[in-house]
């Protein structure tokens, strides 16, 4: 099989205020025509930086070594000017990003965003553009595609937004599609649909796919070959079956042994009830126009749910997108009833205290004992604050820890516990990978030693 992409000695470093950070350390690999190559590894291993290096979409402080060769169809594109790169980016090589809500422009309609990539690489009339956009939405199997053209990203579900990203990526029939964790934050049923869609599109357009993921289950499903990355280096490359059945490198063996297994967890079933919800109902009231008249549309997000969580117990709440999982969790934490258009009914008890009827001031002492790790670390971390400031905020506001050295000691300890280097605490969220950002979010919650933590799809 002929090579479409050949990477030799890819070095990528970032110049930061704290000095140089070597993200990718001289890796070499190839992608064959028509194959799917999975690039796997833990958070911060350099997967996304490698992908962005190929398509040259790195941050301004990133530097790719002159020793690096990136051959595409036999031509070294690493020597291309930015203008030359623009001629192939989005046309010959395209990319699906990890978080569609952050990647799509919130102020442009879906039609405008698909049209943009078409207009850059071709000439179309307005009618032709609309027809092409509609055809692409049909190809990615978005329901009611005609109505979606005039909608904005926030009006679509997570799975629909990811389908729009795929439509944009395949608009110009690329030879190489880079998919950076394209099923992140999607429930299992939608995830399966997206994977099947990518496979069918690959067969239709004869594309090569570079699939970046940390999910080994997906790797088994979709890839022909696997590259295993760790700490900026490639540890092992081989056919998918060979890697899974007979790994050679010790890190690969460790990675494969880290796949979650079903196991029995012990907890004291006689423990006290820590959190209980009784007959919880949540209704969202939304103003809509019907035949030119304003009406209120009521959506029942949570219907008559009761639950009881014991000390030391882990309770799993499962269901597909839109089933009310997040709303239920946030209701228990009193994060939903603050909205003016929301009606909440039912009782909530934290230990012996009833908390659903407390005022904001009365509830404040309970807040640090009940924490949440949100689903999306890209949106839940303040981009203007350093990691130190993000973790420290709770210590100051909730626990009133006045001694700076004590706060610093707590921050260093919790960063070590979640697998982050304390030396990186002065860096900002955008300087970390998605998985590392989620570790920051976990550290922010657990540094307060809460009695109860709500984990809202923390590994999605």
C-alpha positions as CSV (number, residue, x, y, z in Angstrom):
1,X,0.0,0.0,0.0
2,X,1.4,3.4,-1.0
3,X,2.2,6.0,1.7
4,X,0.1,9.2,1.6
5,X,1.9,10.8,4.5
6,X,5.5,10.3,5.7
7,X,6.6,12.0,8.9
8,X,10.3,12.0,9.7
9,X,11.9,13.5,12.9
10,X,8.9,15.6,14.0
11,X,10.1,17.9,16.8
12,X,7.7,20.4,18.3
13,X,8.5,22.7,21.2
14,X,6.7,25.6,22.8
15,X,8.3,28.8,24.0
16,X,6.7,29.8,27.3
17,X,7.4,32.2,30.1
18,X,8.7,29.3,32.1
19,X,11.1,28.2,29.3
20,X,11.0,25.7,26.5
21,X,8.5,22.8,26.6
22,X,9.3,19.9,24.3
23,X,6.0,18.4,23.3
24,X,7.0,16.1,20.5
25,X,10.5,14.5,20.4
26,X,11.6,13.4,16.9
27,X,8.9,11.0,16.0
28,X,8.6,9.2,12.6
29,X,5.6,7.4,11.1
30,X,3.6,7.1,7.9
31,X,0.0,6.9,6.9
32,X,-0.9,4.7,4.0
33,X,-3.5,5.6,1.4
34,X,-7.0,4.4,2.4
35,X,-6.0,3.2,5.9
36,X,-7.0,4.3,9.4
37,X,-4.0,4.9,11.7
38,X,-4.8,5.3,15.4
39,X,-2.6,7.6,17.4
40,X,-3.1,6.5,21.0
41,X,-1.6,7.6,24.4
42,X,-2.5,9.2,27.7
43,X,-3.3,12.9,28.2
44,X,-0.3,15.2,27.4
45,X,1.5,12.5,25.4
46,X,1.6,14.8,22.3
47,X,-1.1,13.3,20.1
48,X,-3.0,16.5,19.3
49,X,0.2,18.5,18.9
50,X,1.4,15.9,16.4
51,X,-1.9,16.2,14.4
52,X,-1.8,20.0,14.5
53,X,1.8,19.9,13.4
54,X,0.8,18.0,10.3
55,X,-1.9,20.5,9.3
56,X,0.1,23.5,10.8
57,X,-2.5,24.7,13.2
58,X,-0.3,25.1,16.3
59,X,-0.2,28.0,18.7
60,X,2.0,31.0,17.8
61,X,4.6,30.1,20.4
62,X,5.1,26.6,18.8
63,X,8.2,25.8,16.8
64,X,8.6,22.9,14.4
65,X,12.2,21.9,13.8
66,X,13.9,22.5,10.5
67,X,15.1,18.9,10.7
68,X,11.5,17.7,10.4
69,X,10.2,16.3,7.1
70,X,6.4,16.1,6.5
71,X,5.8,14.5,3.1
72,X,2.3,14.6,1.6
73,X,2.0,12.7,-1.6
74,X,5.7,12.7,-1.9
75,X,6.2,16.5,-1.4
76,X,7.8,18.0,1.7
77,X,5.1,20.4,2.9
78,X,7.0,21.4,6.0
79,X,8.9,23.9,3.8
80,X,5.6,25.4,2.5
81,X,4.8,29.1,3.2
82,X,1.6,29.8,5.0
83,X,-0.1,30.8,1.7
84,X,1.0,27.4,0.2
85,X,-0.4,25.6,3.2
86,X,-3.7,27.3,2.9
87,X,-4.1,25.8,-0.5
88,X,-4.1,22.2,0.9
89,X,-5.6,22.8,4.4
90,X,-9.3,22.1,4.3
91,X,-8.9,20.7,0.8
92,X,-6.3,17.9,0.7
93,X,-5.9,17.6,4.4
94,X,-8.8,18.4,6.8
95,X,-9.4,18.0,10.5
96,X,-12.3,17.2,12.9
97,X,-11.6,18.9,16.3
98,X,-12.1,17.5,19.7
99,X,-14.8,19.9,20.9
100,X,-17.3,21.1,18.3
101,X,-18.9,23.7,20.5
102,X,-15.5,25.5,20.8
103,X,-14.6,24.9,17.1
104,X,-17.8,26.1,15.5
105,X,-18.3,29.9,15.4
106,X,-21.3,30.7,17.6
107,X,-22.4,33.8,15.6
108,X,-22.6,32.1,12.2
109,X,-25.3,29.8,10.9
110,X,-24.5,26.2,10.0
111,X,-24.8,27.1,6.3
112,X,-22.3,30.0,6.6
113,X,-19.8,27.8,8.2
114,X,-19.9,24.9,5.7
115,X,-20.0,27.5,2.8
116,X,-16.8,29.1,4.0
117,X,-14.5,26.1,3.4
118,X,-16.2,25.6,0.0
119,X,-15.7,29.2,-1.1
120,X,-12.0,29.2,-0.1
121,X,-11.2,26.3,-2.4
122,X,-13.8,26.7,-5.2
123,X,-16.2,29.0,-7.0
124,X,-19.9,28.5,-6.5
125,X,-23.1,30.5,-7.0
126,X,-25.2,31.1,-3.9
127,X,-27.7,28.5,-5.2
128,X,-24.9,25.9,-5.7
129,X,-23.5,26.6,-2.3
130,X,-26.8,26.1,-0.6
131,X,-27.4,22.8,-2.5
132,X,-23.8,21.6,-1.6
133,X,-24.3,22.4,2.1
134,X,-27.6,20.6,2.1
135,X,-26.1,17.6,0.4
136,X,-23.3,17.5,2.9
137,X,-25.7,17.6,5.9
138,X,-27.6,14.7,4.3
139,X,-24.3,12.8,3.9
140,X,-23.6,13.1,7.6
141,X,-27.1,12.0,8.4
142,X,-28.4,15.1,10.3
143,X,-32.2,14.9,10.7
144,X,-34.2,17.6,9.1
145,X,-31.2,19.0,7.2
146,X,-33.1,21.8,5.5
147,X,-34.0,23.4,8.8
148,X,-30.5,23.0,10.2
149,X,-28.9,25.3,7.6
150,X,-30.3,28.4,9.2
151,X,-29.6,27.3,12.8
152,X,-26.7,28.2,15.0
153,X,-24.4,25.7,16.9
154,X,-26.0,26.2,20.3
155,X,-29.3,25.0,18.8
156,X,-27.9,21.6,17.9
157,X,-27.1,18.6,20.2
158,X,-23.5,17.5,20.7
159,X,-23.8,14.7,18.2
160,X,-25.3,17.0,15.6
161,X,-22.6,19.6,16.1
162,X,-20.0,16.9,15.6
163,X,-21.8,15.9,12.3
164,X,-21.5,19.5,11.2
165,X,-17.8,19.4,11.9
166,X,-17.5,16.2,9.8
167,X,-19.5,17.9,7.0
168,X,-17.1,20.8,7.0
169,X,-14.1,18.4,7.0
170,X,-15.3,16.3,4.0
171,X,-16.6,19.2,2.0
172,X,-13.7,19.2,-0.4
173,X,-13.1,15.4,-0.6
174,X,-9.8,15.4,1.3
175,X,-7.2,12.7,0.9
176,X,-6.4,12.8,4.7
177,X,-8.9,13.3,7.5
178,X,-7.4,14.0,10.9
179,X,-10.0,13.1,13.6
180,X,-8.9,14.4,17.0
181,X,-11.0,12.6,19.6
182,X,-14.2,13.1,17.5
183,X,-16.5,11.1,19.8
184,X,-15.5,13.0,23.0
185,X,-18.5,14.0,25.2
186,X,-20.9,11.9,23.1
187,X,-23.0,9.2,24.7
188,X,-22.3,5.6,23.6
189,X,-25.1,5.3,21.1
190,X,-24.2,8.6,19.3
191,X,-20.5,7.6,19.5
192,X,-21.2,4.4,17.6
193,X,-23.2,6.3,15.0
194,X,-20.3,8.7,14.4
195,X,-17.8,5.9,14.1
196,X,-20.0,4.1,11.5
197,X,-20.4,7.4,9.6
198,X,-16.7,8.0,9.4
199,X,-16.1,4.5,8.2
200,X,-18.8,4.8,5.5
201,X,-17.4,8.2,4.4
202,X,-13.9,6.8,4.2
203,X,-15.1,4.0,1.9
204,X,-17.0,6.5,-0.3
205,X,-14.1,9.0,-0.6
206,X,-11.2,6.6,-0.3
207,X,-9.7,8.8,2.5
208,X,-6.9,8.1,4.9
209,X,-7.8,8.8,8.5
210,X,-5.5,9.7,11.4
211,X,-7.6,8.9,14.4
212,X,-6.5,10.3,17.7
213,X,-7.9,8.8,20.8
214,X,-7.2,7.5,24.3
215,X,-10.2,5.0,24.1
216,X,-8.8,1.6,23.3
217,X,-12.2,0.2,22.6
218,X,-12.6,2.6,19.7
219,X,-9.1,1.7,18.4
220,X,-10.1,-2.0,18.2
221,X,-13.2,-1.0,16.2
222,X,-11.9,1.5,13.7
223,X,-8.1,1.3,13.1
224,X,-5.9,-0.8,10.7
225,X,-2.7,0.2,12.5
226,X,-1.7,1.8,15.8
227,X,1.0,4.2,16.9
228,X,1.4,4.3,20.7
229,X,2.7,7.7,22.1
230,X,4.1,8.5,25.5
231,X,5.8,11.7,26.6
232,X,6.3,13.0,23.1
233,X,7.7,9.8,21.7
234,X,6.4,6.9,19.7
235,X,6.9,3.7,21.7
236,X,5.4,1.1,19.3
237,X,3.8,0.9,15.9
238,X,2.0,-2.1,14.3
239,X,-1.1,-3.7,13.0
240,X,-4.0,-3.3,15.5
241,X,-4.4,-7.0,16.1
242,X,-0.7,-7.5,16.7
243,X,-0.5,-4.5,19.1
244,X,-3.4,-5.8,21.2
245,X,-2.5,-9.4,21.2
246,X,1.3,-9.2,21.4
247,X,2.6,-5.8,22.6
248,X,6.4,-5.4,22.6
249,X,7.0,-2.2,24.6
250,X,6.5,-2.0,28.3
251,X,4.5,1.2,28.1
252,X,2.1,-0.4,25.5
253,X,1.6,-3.3,27.9
254,X,0.9,-0.9,30.7
255,X,-1.6,1.1,28.6
256,X,-3.4,-2.1,27.5
257,X,-3.6,-3.3,31.1
258,X,-5.2,0.0,32.1
259,X,-8.5,-0.8,30.2
260,X,-11.3,-0.7,32.8
261,X,-12.6,-4.0,34.0
262,X,-15.9,-4.8,35.6
263,X,-15.3,-5.4,39.3
264,X,-17.1,-5.5,42.6
265,X,-16.6,-2.5,44.9
266,X,-17.0,-2.7,48.6
267,X,-18.7,-0.1,50.7
268,X,-20.4,-0.1,54.1
269,X,-24.0,-0.6,53.2
270,X,-25.0,0.4,56.7
271,X,-23.6,3.9,56.2
272,X,-25.6,7.0,56.7
273,X,-27.6,8.6,53.9
274,X,-25.4,11.5,52.7
275,X,-27.7,12.8,49.9
276,X,-31.3,12.0,49.2
277,X,-33.8,13.3,46.6
278,X,-37.5,12.8,47.0
279,X,-40.0,13.2,44.2
280,X,-37.8,15.6,42.2
281,X,-39.3,17.3,39.2
282,X,-37.6,19.9,37.0
283,X,-39.4,21.9,34.3
284,X,-37.8,24.4,31.9
285,X,-40.1,27.1,30.5
286,X,-38.9,28.5,27.2
287,X,-40.6,31.4,25.3
288,X,-41.3,30.5,21.6
289,X,-43.2,32.1,18.8
290,X,-46.1,30.1,17.3
291,X,-48.0,31.7,14.4
292,X,-46.5,35.1,15.3
293,X,-47.6,34.9,19.0
294,X,-45.4,34.4,22.0
295,X,-46.1,31.2,23.9
296,X,-44.3,29.4,26.7
297,X,-43.0,25.9,25.9
298,X,-42.6,23.7,29.0
299,X,-40.0,20.9,28.9
300,X,-40.0,18.3,31.7
301,X,-36.4,17.4,32.2
302,X,-36.7,15.4,35.4
303,X,-39.9,13.5,36.2
304,X,-40.6,12.3,39.8
305,X,-37.2,10.9,40.6
306,X,-36.2,9.7,44.1
307,X,-32.7,8.4,45.1
308,X,-30.6,7.9,48.2
309,X,-26.8,7.9,48.3
310,X,-25.0,6.4,51.2
311,X,-21.6,7.4,52.7
312,X,-18.8,5.8,50.7
313,X,-21.1,4.6,47.9
314,X,-20.7,5.3,44.2
315,X,-24.0,5.7,42.4
316,X,-24.0,5.6,38.6
317,X,-26.6,7.4,36.6
318,X,-26.8,6.3,33.0
319,X,-28.8,7.3,30.0
320,X,-28.5,8.7,26.5
321,X,-28.0,12.4,25.6
322,X,-31.0,14.5,26.7
323,X,-32.3,12.0,29.2
324,X,-31.9,14.4,32.2
325,X,-28.7,13.0,33.8
326,X,-26.9,16.3,34.1
327,X,-30.0,18.2,35.1
328,X,-30.7,15.7,37.9
329,X,-27.2,16.0,39.2
330,X,-27.1,19.8,39.1
331,X,-30.5,19.9,40.8
332,X,-29.1,17.9,43.8
333,X,-26.3,20.5,44.0
334,X,-28.8,23.4,43.8
335,X,-27.2,24.6,40.5
336,X,-30.5,24.5,38.6
337,X,-33.0,26.3,40.7
338,X,-31.3,29.6,40.3
339,X,-32.6,30.0,36.8
340,X,-35.7,32.3,36.5
341,X,-37.3,30.1,33.8
342,X,-37.0,26.9,35.9
343,X,-39.4,25.2,38.2
344,X,-38.1,22.7,40.7
345,X,-40.2,20.5,43.0
346,X,-39.3,17.9,45.6
347,X,-37.1,17.6,48.7
348,X,-33.3,17.3,48.9
349,X,-31.5,16.2,52.1
350,X,-27.8,16.4,52.8
351,X,-27.3,14.2,55.8
352,X,-30.0,15.3,58.2
353,X,-30.4,18.8,56.8
354,X,-33.0,19.7,54.2
355,X,-31.3,22.0,51.7
356,X,-33.8,22.5,48.8
357,X,-35.7,25.3,50.7
358,X,-32.6,27.2,51.9
359,X,-31.7,30.7,50.7
360,X,-28.5,31.3,48.9
361,X,-26.9,32.6,52.2
362,X,-28.2,29.7,54.2
363,X,-26.9,27.2,51.6
364,X,-23.4,28.7,51.4
365,X,-21.9,26.5,54.3
366,X,-22.9,23.4,52.4
367,X,-21.3,24.4,49.1
368,X,-17.7,23.3,49.8
369,X,-18.9,19.9,51.0
370,X,-20.7,19.3,47.7
371,X,-18.6,19.6,44.6
372,X,-18.9,18.9,40.9
373,X,-16.5,18.0,38.1
374,X,-18.1,19.3,34.9
375,X,-18.2,17.4,31.6
376,X,-16.3,19.9,29.5
377,X,-12.9,21.1,30.9
378,X,-12.6,23.5,28.0
379,X,-15.6,25.5,29.2
380,X,-15.4,25.0,32.9
381,X,-12.0,26.4,33.6
382,X,-11.4,30.2,33.5
383,X,-8.9,30.9,30.7
384,X,-7.7,34.0,32.4
385,X,-6.6,32.2,35.6
386,X,-3.5,30.1,36.1
387,X,-3.8,26.6,37.5
388,X,-2.6,27.9,40.9
389,X,-5.4,30.5,40.9
390,X,-8.1,28.1,39.8
391,X,-7.3,25.6,42.6
392,X,-6.5,28.3,45.2
393,X,-9.8,30.1,44.7
394,X,-11.8,27.5,46.6
395,X,-9.3,27.5,49.5
396,X,-9.7,31.2,49.9
397,X,-13.4,31.6,49.3
398,X,-14.8,28.4,50.7
399,X,-12.3,27.3,53.4
400,X,-10.9,30.7,54.3
401,X,-7.3,29.5,54.3
402,X,-5.4,32.7,54.9
403,X,-1.8,31.4,55.1
404,X,-0.1,31.5,51.6
405,X,2.3,28.7,52.4
406,X,-0.5,26.5,53.6
407,X,-2.4,27.1,50.4
408,X,0.6,26.5,48.3
409,X,1.3,23.2,50.1
410,X,-2.3,22.0,49.5
411,X,-2.1,23.0,45.8
412,X,1.1,21.1,45.4
413,X,-0.2,18.0,47.2
414,X,-3.5,17.8,45.2
415,X,-1.6,18.4,41.9
416,X,0.6,15.4,42.7
417,X,-2.4,13.3,43.6
418,X,-4.1,13.9,40.2
419,X,-0.9,13.3,38.3
420,X,0.0,16.9,37.4
421,X,3.5,18.4,37.9
422,X,3.3,21.2,40.6
423,X,5.9,23.0,38.6
424,X,3.2,23.7,36.0
425,X,0.9,25.6,38.3
426,X,1.7,29.0,36.8
427,X,0.6,27.9,33.4
428,X,-2.9,28.5,32.0
429,X,-5.6,26.0,30.9
430,X,-4.9,26.4,27.1
431,X,-1.4,25.2,27.7
432,X,-2.7,21.7,28.7
433,X,-4.2,18.8,26.9
434,X,-7.9,18.0,27.3
435,X,-7.2,15.2,29.8
436,X,-4.8,17.4,31.8
437,X,-7.5,20.1,32.0
438,X,-9.9,17.6,33.5
439,X,-7.3,16.7,36.1
440,X,-7.1,20.4,37.0
441,X,-10.9,20.4,37.4
442,X,-10.7,17.3,39.6
443,X,-8.0,19.0,41.7
444,X,-10.1,22.1,42.1
445,X,-13.0,20.0,43.5
446,X,-11.1,17.6,45.7
447,X,-8.7,20.2,47.3
448,X,-11.8,21.2,49.4
449,X,-12.1,17.6,50.9
450,X,-15.8,17.4,50.0
451,X,-18.2,14.9,51.4
452,X,-19.9,14.4,48.1
453,X,-18.7,14.8,44.5
454,X,-20.8,14.8,41.3
455,X,-18.8,13.6,38.4
456,X,-20.6,14.6,35.2
457,X,-19.1,12.4,32.5
458,X,-15.5,13.2,33.7
459,X,-13.8,10.9,31.3
460,X,-15.8,11.7,28.1
